[in-house]
C-alpha cells in the first residue's frame, strides 16, 4: 500500500514497484511483515504536517 497525499484510507493504493537493485556496499532485505501504528495514521491524515 502506498499513498502520495494526505487523507483517509481512500487515498491508499496497491501499487507494483520495481525490485530495488542494491549498490556497492548495500544489501537487499526481504520484508516478511509490516504493521500500521497510530503514528502512521496521524502522519497519513496530515496530523504531523508541521514536522
QUIZI-V586744 format. One line per field, one symbol per residue. ss: DSSP state (~ for helix, > for strand, _ for the rest). A space follows every 50 residues. Layout:
BEGIN
ss->???
END
This chain:
BEGIN
ss->_>______~~~_>________________________~~~~~~~~_____ _
END
